[in-house]
Amino acid sequence: MATVNLLLPHFDRADATSTHTANAREVLRAAGHDCDIYVDTHHADRAGQCRSYKALATGPDDVLVYQFAIGSVLGDWVKTRSERLVVNYHNITPVEFFAQWEPDFTYAATWGRRQLAELAPQAALGLGVSAFNELELVGLGYGVTGVAPVLVDVAGLGGVVDEGAVERFEGWAGG
């Protein structure tokens, strides 16, 4: 069975992409795959749960799954690899929403959009976390695409439901 290497620029405590990646690792391991997470940087709380991408050693049947959400040095590194590549696209917020206030984000988002396009010919599969994201991949020339929603551990969310907030949301959403 193929080893699946999950690649992530930054493994944070609880953002959607990091949580999805941790859950994906558990799903893939449960299915019998060897699977680890390789990162450029990580939050201190994630120490021991990931490895540096620079330590990645692969075999001929290995698959790289790049959790893509921003431009990064990891994206440039992925472009140099020859393993089968899956790009799991989590979205990049358009720069016009941040350009005036967040120049660093503007740079990283612009870099990311360029990298996303450059990876299209190399990717065996492009997955969007929504149909909207899949359409972006198709528009960039990804040949084989699909939708794989963000993996959320609903049981792990716990907590008390704020019934007032639920009622307000239902009224707002027309529900």
C-alpha positions, -999 to +999 in steps of 0.1 A: +000+000+000+013+035-009+028+058+017+009+091+018+029+121+028+008+151+039+026+184+033+016+216+050+034+250+051+025+257+088+010+232+112-010+254+136-029+246+167-065+247+154-069+264+120-091+246+095-063+234+072-042+221+101-071+203+117-081+188+084-045+176+079-044+159+113-078+143+107-067+131+072-036+115+087-058+095+111-082+085+083-054+074+061-037+054+089-069+037+097-072+027+061-038+010+063-015+037+048+018+048+063+011+085+067+029+114+083+027+152+082+057+172+068+059+209+074+080+240+070+070+254+104+047+243+132+031+257+164+048+246+196+017+226+205+022+204+174+058+194+182+061+157+179+031+155+155+050+164+124+084+164+107+104+189+087+097+185+049+135+185+046+136+151+062+111+135+038+125+103+022+102+087-003+098+055-022+087+050-058+050+045-050+047+073-025+021+100-029+025+137-018-007+154-007-001+192-005-025+210+017-026+242-003-039+275+012-011+301+008+022+307-010+052+292+008+087+279+003+071+244+007+051+251-025+083+259-044+099+227-030+069+206-041+075+219-077+109+202-077+095+167-067+087+138-090+064+118-067+027+115-076+011+148-064-023+156-051-031+192-045-058+196-018-068+232-023-083+249+008-088+284-008-069+316-010-089+347-001-086+372-030-060+399-022-083+428-028-100+420+005-067+426+024-043+446+002-050+479+019-043+465+055-022+434+052+007+438+027+023+406+040-008+386+033-012+402-001+023+390-010+017+354+003-017+352-014-004+364-047+026+340-044+001+312-036-021+319-066+010+317-088+021+285-072-013+269-075-013+276-112+023+263-116+014+230-099-014+222-123+006+203-149+024+183-122-007+172-102-022+138-107-053+151-089-066+184-077-091+184-048-111+214-037-126+215-003-157+229-020-172+229-055-162+266-058-126+257-051-127+228-076-139+252-103-108+273-096-086+242-101-104+234-134-099+270-146-062+267-138-058+236-159-059+207-134-068+177-155-085+155-129-104+172-101-129+164-073-143+178-041-131+165-007-147+186+021-127+196+052-125+168+077-139+178+110-140+157+141-175+167+152-174+145+183-143+163+194-159+197+193-178+192+225-191+222+245-225+236+252-247+247+224-258+284+226-295+280+217-299+317+213-271+319+187-287+289+169-321+307+168-305+339+155-286+320+128-317+302+117-336+335+114-307+350+094-302+320+071-340+317+064-340+284+082 
